[in-house]
Amino acid sequence: MAVSAIPSPCRNFEQSHAVEVKRRVRLVRCEFDGRIYLGRLEGDEITVLDGTFYSSATPTDHRIPLRAARLLSPVTPSKVVCVGKNYAAHAAEFGDSPPDEPCLFIKPDTAVIGPDADIVYPTASRQVDYEAELAVVVGRTLHHATPAEAREATLGYTCLNDVTARDLQRKDGQWTRAKSFDTFCPIGPWIETDPGDPDHLEIELYLNGVRRQHANTCELVHKTADLVSFVSHVMTLRPGDVIATGTPAGIGPMFPGDIVEVRIERIGTLRNRVVASP
């Protein structure tokens, strides 16, 4: 069954789209004609950039039609730092209350895939779940940053699916194996540098076209800039690192053949297919 609509304590979906966004720059990483490019999405074209997202990236005259490019994960992080039980309703699904401090775990870079890439269902698991999340992309090195410094150092925001082998999570009693299989961290489709207030965005997950998760990031227990600041007091964050902010209630299983979509307001849609392990 699809989850019922969850009234947002912030504003409804229609009202949120009326909020003014001062600038919208979408940064992409793509493959075209056998080469990988960094670019800026402008309508149905990608303007290739010379440089990196984290330094002075200069637009070139090279244009790539979006339909001809294969979008990759927009970043290649040294680490993906995830936050557990950061929505009260999701914590309640496990019979818990939200933790007083952010509960952190890490996904390896080998788990990262991009939009339209396949999520491989491992033979070791019998229950692989989706988890829609807003992700923060770090733009410069952070160490012991304040929330204001963390917000200033944020490159942008994207969609993330924290794929989880739920049966192995329960079996192991800790989360490393359950969260770390190859392909278990879809990210994309691009980085939105300014989606407005990241703590006021609608977030949804659709499985085969049916909505399964729905919330607003205003419901985050620990807000985005506070999370980045907190993590930076534990470990140095490098440009391109990703902070996944937690998933709403409504988690559930996926199976080979399923299509899963993470949709976040003013950012976009991250779409992936689930396939059986070879």
C-alpha positions in Angstrom: 0.0 0.0 0.0 1.1 3.6 -0.7 1.6 5.7 2.3 -1.0 8.4 2.8 -0.1 12.0 2.3 1.6 13.5 5.3 0.5 17.1 6.0 3.7 19.2 6.1 4.0 21.4 9.2 5.9 24.0 7.0 3.8 24.5 3.9 2.1 22.5 1.2 3.6 21.4 -2.0 1.9 24.0 -4.2 2.8 26.9 -1.9 6.4 25.8 -1.7 6.9 26.3 -5.5 5.9 29.9 -5.1 9.0 30.6 -3.0 11.5 32.7 -4.9 14.8 31.0 -5.8 17.4 33.6 -6.6 19.6 31.4 -8.8 19.4 27.9 -10.1 22.7 26.3 -11.3 22.7 22.6 -11.9 26.1 21.0 -12.0 26.4 17.6 -13.8 29.0 15.0 -14.4 28.4 13.0 -17.6 29.9 10.6 -20.2 29.8 11.6 -23.8 31.6 10.0 -26.7 33.8 7.9 -24.4 34.9 10.8 -22.3 33.8 12.2 -18.9 32.9 15.9 -18.6 31.9 18.3 -15.9 29.2 20.7 -16.9 26.4 23.1 -16.2 22.9 22.1 -17.3 21.2 24.8 -19.3 17.9 23.8 -20.7 18.4 20.7 -22.8 22.2 21.3 -23.2 25.2 20.8 -21.0 27.8 23.5 -21.1 31.2 21.9 -20.5 33.3 23.4 -17.7 37.0 23.7 -17.7 38.3 23.0 -14.1 36.5 21.5 -11.2 33.3 22.2 -9.2 35.5 23.2 -6.3 37.7 25.8 -7.9 37.3 28.3 -10.7 35.3 26.3 -13.3 35.2 28.2 -16.5 32.4 27.7 -19.1 33.7 26.6 -22.5 32.2 26.8 -26.0 31.6 23.0 -25.9 27.9 22.1 -25.7 26.6 18.5 -25.3 22.9 17.7 -25.9 21.5 16.3 -22.7 19.7 13.5 -24.6 23.1 12.3 -26.0 24.9 12.3 -22.6 24.9 9.6 -19.9 24.5 11.3 -16.5 26.8 9.9 -13.9 26.9 10.5 -10.1 27.5 14.3 -10.0 30.3 13.7 -7.5 33.0 11.1 -6.7 33.1 11.5 -2.9 35.9 10.2 -0.7 33.1 9.3 1.8 29.4 9.4 2.1 28.4 10.2 5.7 24.8 9.2 6.5 22.6 10.1 9.4 20.3 7.6 10.9 16.8 8.2 12.3 16.7 11.9 11.6 13.0 12.0 11.1 10.9 11.3 14.2 8.3 9.3 12.2 11.1 7.1 10.7 12.6 6.5 14.2 9.1 5.4 15.3 9.1 2.8 12.6 11.8 1.1 14.6 10.2 1.7 17.9 12.7 4.4 18.8 12.9 8.1 19.5 15.3 10.3 17.5 18.8 10.3 19.1 19.9 13.4 20.9 22.9 13.7 18.7 23.1 12.7 15.0 23.7 8.9 14.6 26.4 8.6 11.9 27.5 5.8 9.6 29.5 5.7 6.3 28.9 4.3 2.9 32.1 3.5 0.8 32.7 5.2 -2.5 32.3 1.9 -4.2 28.6 2.0 -3.4 28.1 5.2 -5.4 26.2 5.0 -8.7 24.5 7.6 -10.8 21.0 8.1 -12.2 19.5 5.3 -14.3 22.3 3.0 -13.2 21.2 -0.4 -11.8 20.9 -1.2 -8.2 22.2 -4.8 -7.9 20.2 -7.0 -5.4 22.9 -9.0 -3.6 22.5 -12.8 -3.1 23.3 -12.4 0.6 20.1 -10.5 1.3 16.4 -11.3 1.2 15.1 -7.8 2.0 16.6 -4.7 0.2 14.9 -1.5 1.2 14.8 2.0 -0.4 15.4 5.2 1.6 14.9 8.6 0.0 17.2 11.3 1.3 18.3 14.9 0.7 22.1 15.0 0.3 24.5 17.9 1.0 27.6 18.2 -1.2 30.6 19.7 0.4 32.4 22.4 -1.6 35.6 22.9 0.3 37.6 21.3 3.2 35.9 21.6 6.5 37.3 20.9 10.0 35.5 21.9 13.2 33.2 24.2 11.2 30.3 26.2 12.7 26.9 25.8 11.1 27.3 29.1 9.3 30.7 28.0 8.0 29.2 24.7 6.9 26.4 26.4 5.0 28.9 28.8 3.3 31.1 25.8 2.3 28.2 23.8 0.8 28.4 23.4 -3.0 24.8 22.3 -3.3 22.2 19.6 -2.8 21.1 16.4 -4.6 19.0 13.3 -4.2 20.3 10.1 -2.6 18.9 6.6 -2.1 20.3 5.0 1.0 19.7 1.4 -0.2 19.8 -1.0 2.8 19.8 -4.8 3.2 17.4 -4.6 6.1 17.7 -8.3 7.0 21.4 -8.0 7.3 21.1 -4.8 9.3 19.0 -6.7 11.9 21.3 -9.8 11.8 24.6 -7.9 12.2 23.4 -5.4 14.9 25.4 -2.7 13.2 25.0 -1.2 9.7 28.2 -1.5 7.7 27.5 -4.6 5.7 23.8 -3.7 5.2 24.6 -0.3 3.8 27.8 -0.9 1.8 27.2 -3.3 -1.1 28.3 -2.1 -4.5 25.5 0.1 -6.1 23.8 0.8 -2.7 24.3 4.6 -3.0 22.6 6.1 -6.0 23.2 9.9 -6.2 22.0 12.5 -8.6 20.8 13.4 -11.1 22.8 16.7 -10.6 23.9 19.2 -7.9 21.4 22.0 -7.4 23.5 24.9 -6.0 20.6 26.9 -4.7 17.2 25.1 -4.2 16.1 27.8 -1.7 15.9 26.8 1.9 17.2 23.2 2.1 15.3 22.7 5.3 12.0 23.4 3.6 11.8 20.9 0.6 9.3 18.3 -0.2 10.8 14.8 -0.5 9.1 11.8 -2.0 9.9 8.2 -3.1 8.0 6.4 -5.8 8.2 2.6 -6.4 6.9 1.6 -9.8 5.0 4.9 -9.9 3.4 4.5 -6.5 4.3 7.0 -3.8 5.8 5.2 -0.8 7.5 8.1 1.1 6.5 11.7 1.5 7.7 14.4 3.9 9.2 17.8 4.1 12.8 18.4 5.2 11.5 20.9 7.8 10.8 17.7 9.7 14.5 16.9 10.0 15.4 16.6 13.7 18.9 17.9 13.0 19.0 20.5 10.2 21.3 20.4 7.2 23.9 23.0 8.3 24.0 21.6 11.8 24.6 18.1 10.4 27.6 19.2 8.3 29.0 21.1 11.2 28.6 18.1 13.5 30.3 15.7 11.1 33.2 18.1 10.6 33.9 17.9 14.3 34.3 14.2 13.9 36.2 13.9 10.6 37.6 16.3 8.1 35.3 16.8 5.2 36.8 17.1 1.7 35.4 18.8 -1.4 32.9 16.4 -3.0 32.1 14.5 0.2 28.4 13.9 0.7 26.3 14.1 3.8 23.0 12.2 3.6 20.5 13.8 6.0 18.2 10.8 6.8 15.1 9.2 5.4 11.4 9.9 6.2 8.9 7.2 7.3 7.6 4.7 4.8 10.7 2.6 4.1 10.0 -0.7 2.4 11.4 -3.4 0.2 12.4 -3.4 -3.5 12.8 -6.4 -5.8 14.5 -7.1 -9.1 12.5 -5.4 -11.9 11.4 -2.5 -9.7 11.9 1.1 -10.7 12.6 3.4 -7.7 12.6 7.2 -7.9 13.7 9.8 -5.3 12.0 13.1 -6.0 13.0 16.3 -4.2 11.4 19.7 -4.7 13.4 22.1 -6.8 16.2 19.6 -7.2 14.9 16.8 -9.5 14.3 13.0 -9.8 16.9 10.3 -9.2 15.7 7.2 -11.0 17.2 3.7 -10.8 16.2 0.1 -11.6 16.7 -2.9 -9.3 18.3 -5.9 -11.0 19.2 -9.4 -9.8 22.8 -10.2 -9.0 24.5 -11.9 -12.0 
